[in-house]
Amino acid sequence: LVGSEMCIRDRMKTKHALLFRLNNKLVQVVFLDNTQIIISSTHKMVMYINKKGEKEKLGIVQAMESTNVEMVKRLKYAKEILMMIVNKQRPEEKHTPTNNNKAPGSTDQERWTRPTPGTEEEQKA
């Protein structure tokens, strides 16, 4: 990396959201209803952007204990998806552990990954 360049380390698309894990320890979750959760592990802060575009910034503990039910629900969802990424667990493994041979597009969730050297995906590119 050069200077303070920001890039995506990992990403995941689910039925309800797109999750981006950035190299600066930020996690951004963009939900299909236009709400967003941005989590900073460095600053231990959460920013919630509601459907109207209004922003709310709280500490992680405060956010989890908030009376804002919509924010807490989305924060828990983001945590679940992030844990799957961190544990290198593919979404279909969590939901259907015995069926790892699903056809592309047959699950609610899809993991986007870079092709591994020597894989069929790389050879097509």
N, C-alpha and C positions, 0 to 999 in steps of 0.2 A: 504494500500500500504506500501511496505517496501522500504525505501531509495528512489532512483530516478527511480523506475521501471516504464516502460512505457507500457500502454495497450490501446486497442481500446475501446472507449466509445460507438461509434455508427458507423455504416457502411451502405452504400447503393450501390446497383448495378443498373446502368442505361444502356440504349442502347449504350451509348458512353464511359462510364467510370465507375471506382470503386472509391468511396469516403470513406475515413477513417477519423474519428474524434477521435483524441487521447486525453488521459487524461492530457497531458502536454500543451494543448491549441494549438496543431498543427492540421492542416487539410491537408491531402494529397489526391490529386486526380490524379489517374493514368488513362490516356485515352487509348483507344484501339489502337491508332496510335503510342504508346510508348512515348508520351509527358506527362509531369507531371507538376502539380502546387502544391507547398507546401506553405501554409499560416500560419504564426505565428502571432496570435493575441497579444501575449505578447510583441513581438518586433516590431509589425506592419510592418512586412516584407513579401515579396512574393519571392519565388524562382521558376523560370520557367525553365524547362529542355526541350529543343526542340527534334525533331526526331533524330538529330545527337548526342544527349547527351550533347550539349553545355548548360551551366548554365548561367542564368541571375538573379541577385539578386537586388530587388528594394524595396523601401518603398511601402506600399499599395496604397497610393494616386498616386505616380509616375507610378506604374504599370497600374493602371486604365486609366491614361492619356498617356500611352506609344504609340509610333507609331508602335509598334510590334502588328499588327492586330491579329495574331494567338494567342498570349499570352492574349490579352484583351478579345478575344472571349471565350477562355477557362476559364479565370478568372470569367467572367460574368456567364458562365454555372455553375462553381463551386459554386458561390454565390447563384444562384437559388436553386441548390440541397441542399446546406447547410441550407438555410432558410426553406426548407421543413422539414429537420430533426429537426431543432431548434423549429419550430412551431408544431412538432409532426404530420405533415400532411403526410399521405400516398400518394405516387405518383399518384395512380389511382384517389384519391379524387381531385387532382388538375386538371387532364385532363378529367375525366368523373365523375362529382360529383353525378350523379344520379345512377351510377352503381357500388355499393360497393361489389357486389357478384360475381366478376370475378373469374374464375378458375385460379389456379396457372399457371404461365407461359403465361397468355393471355395478359399481358401488356408489354410495352417497358421497364418499370422500375420495380424493385423489391426491397422491403425493407427487409433487413435481421434483424431479432430481436431475442433476447434470449427468450426461452419459459417462459411464466408466470406461477408461481406455480398453479397447479391444471388444467392446460390447456390440451387439447388433445395431443399437441405436447410433453409435458413433460411426459405424461403417456406412449407414444410410446417409449421414450428414455430409 
